[in-house]
Amino acid sequence: MTATHAYDPDPTRDLVLEREVDVPVRLVWAAWTRPEHLVKWFTPAPWQTVACEIDLRPGGRFKTVMRGPEGQTFDEPPGCYLEVVPERKLVWTSALGPGFRPAPYQPDGLPFTAVLLFEPRGAGTRYTAIALHPSADLRERHAAMGFHDGWGKATDQLVAWARAELAAGR
């Protein structure tokens, strides 16, 4: 990884998803940073993202609301962006709310920090998602919830959305 992407995941506490995707960085970035795009791919089907708020700056708000196939809703408090490097890196956390305020305590919550890295690879992108957890137990809980399957499926949906954008000439 380059200095801009200097993260050394801890295999006992962190989960990593890495992919080479055949879409340009600009579209991967747009998919992650524009609410109107994120709602189209973010939640693994059959779930849907029904609302999204993005204030793309350190201390800014990141919030999604998801709905399940039987109408159940997943609506946690908003997270906070920690770092924004256009077309290279996004870092956000559920442990803090907007303005770097501590997030409300949730006994069943899953606090983690997401590090998203985007590296140009020819016409494509090296896409890395790292979920940093405070403990091995929370890492295992996130893994058991289906981190790799869920984030992998969402990445496939992001790529499908980006390919459709390319096909439409955008």
Buried (B, 14 or more C-beta within 10 A) or exposed (E): EEEEBEBEBEEEBBBBBEBEBEBBBBBBBBBBBEBEBBBBBBBBEEBBBBEBBBBBEEBBBBBBBBBEEEEEEEEBEBBBBBEBEEBBBBBBBBBBBBEEEEBEEEEEBBBBBBBBBBBBBEEBBBBBBBBBBEEEEBBBBBBEEEBEEBBBBBBBBBBEBBBEBBEEEE
